Amino acid sequence: MSKLILLASCALAMSACTNSSYGPAENRSTESAGLVASRNLDVTGDAELAGMLVRADGTVGRDLELAGARVSSSASVGGDLSAAGASVRFTGSVGGNAEIAAATTWLDADFGGDLDVAGARVTIDGRVAGRLELHGARMYLKGDFLGPVEVIGEGRDDGERIRNGRAILAGNFSQGAFVCATHVEFRNSARFGGALRVIASERPEGGPSGYDFELLDGRDCDQINI
């Protein structure tokens, strides 16, 4: 992540995008930086893009790292994905693990490994094969989650008791979930195949029968042991 931050900082001083490639053909990697870094990628190795506006499509054989004010990608990534920015939108696929950090995050993708997300407004659709760990203020989960799910609400206390965020559960949770937020909402489309534990300021309406509920009672979600 430190390399991404360095690339993004350098990009702020550039008016034109700079590109470089390295490595043998069977493991060819590329780097791009500039105010606008936009590439249709076809690399067998790693790819790194940084700038104010970043867009990465195409195919990356190994890892993809993205950093910018506005990040958008529909790339097919064979390895891991790392993306950071004010806004991140990803609609591609990831064979390995993914880490996303953004104020606004919108994901509709196929994640083959674990997914870690931190952001203020987060929407997750698509498919997550591994573990999901989500920290956010306003969170909407409507995807197909095949692994364990951990949702930790965060935010600020603005008089509306959302210090620990809001979570809307609308997807398929094959192994259940642990959800802690000030406000938790179940949509009719939500399905749970494993144990569900919810900690909130009040018991949500609906949801599966017999799930474990606990009052938040003034605590912060990030300080509660699972």
Steps between C-alpha positions, in 0.01 A plus 500: 500500500791741566612459140149589383499815711838600358378447145184701569703787648729509198197496271371825644802682358467355151293637214565200276483131576828307517511129425773243550521126453751248630566127525501212251202434273371218719494735800469845345399774746403865455475827694304816410475834679348836406207730557303259282624140501279294272609166351347204324740248647635178355786400729618163627654642819401785735347839424503825701306815410483826695361845431207733556277303261588133467338243273629147445331247275623192317699211649769481770670165554615566856430794736330833426554812716295816448512835679331828413229750579256313276573136418303286258584153372342202326827308475541125525767448767672165541662585835414756768333840470582811706302819435490828692340835427225749577273279289559146373281314253598144406298274268757243393627177653777412746655157531674572832428734790387864480548805723287810433520830689288795383249755622250367246528140382283320245585137423319266261762239431617142543750468785667159517670557836455717809368855478591779746315831459514827694293803403227746587242387241539143379288290264603140433334288233628208297671200660755464781638148530717563806467695821351850499613757757324834466545822699269782397246767590223420250518147366280315251573130449302340219746251354560127532733446797633144514741545793479650850380861517603760759338845486623771736312830501699821537429870464437808707240591759299777330198490727326228299675214681692378197837498672523131416352527153211340314498159334245371249508123443343393172723224365567130545719423802593134464695481828295752694648824626611715791354850468550790740350843421275760655228415251461164324235432236397170341364503146261228382766369263746421782581133554716346774650152486694515826502659843406869512599734783377859501597778742302822455326779692168321451387163366447516123163405356486182297802283447535124552341337802715428802801713416718636781429863588677724750444866589784733407432693821729798439806299395712546189489213254874502438562430869274193525657156496339265251 
